[in-house]
Amino acid sequence: MDSRNDNLVEVGKLAGVFGIKGWVKVVSHTQPQENIFRYLPWSMVSARGTRDVEVEEYRPHGSVWIAKLRGVGDRNAAEALGVCRIFVDKDCFASLDDGDYYWHQLLGLRVQNRATQDLGVVSDVFETGANDVLVVAADDSSIDDRERLIPYVPGQQILKVDLEAGQILVDWDAEF
């Protein structure tokens, strides 16, 4: 990617082509899934480089979405896009209320428990249905080399998120 890297957030990926008129299948990482079409334009990143695209039309299709991209007029052009990850500029996102965070804001934050033990860094976040879960990866500063899955439940396991300090305080035993 180019110098815009730090301001781009991954929101989905292309999952193949649909039909003969240049439509592509889109897997959205946003909640709700259709929000991916609110964050435009897209920067599509593949092994061939980065390409900015505009979405002309979109609609749901089973468990994915399909989209018509400007300048992609047939199946061959859609296939030529290849495997792409979809990124958007962080500035596309609406401001949130205090105490609410986008997942990308939590990535890279250090996680420390009440006993001031460094558990590692948030490397991923995923949804389980009941709640989101932080994946905390060990690094050189953490107390051990274990990966931890910590439920993201504010007021219970998540005590404080401090974006400025780059840290999350958790109620989580290091043995878990």
MOLIN-V945341 format. One line per field, one symbol per residue. psi: psi as a letter, one per 20 degrees, with the letter a starting at -180 (. if undefined). A space follows every 10 residues. Layout:
# MOLIN-V945341
psi = ???
This chain:
# MOLIN-V945341
psi = raiigijqpp iaqpjaroai jjqqppppjr prhihhihnq rqoppahiap ppqqpgqqqq nciaqqqoqp inirgghghh hbpqqpqrph ihqqqrqpiq qqghhhpiqq pqrhjkpoib qoirprpigg rrppoopqah irhakqpqop pnnpiehohp pnhgikqppq nppii.
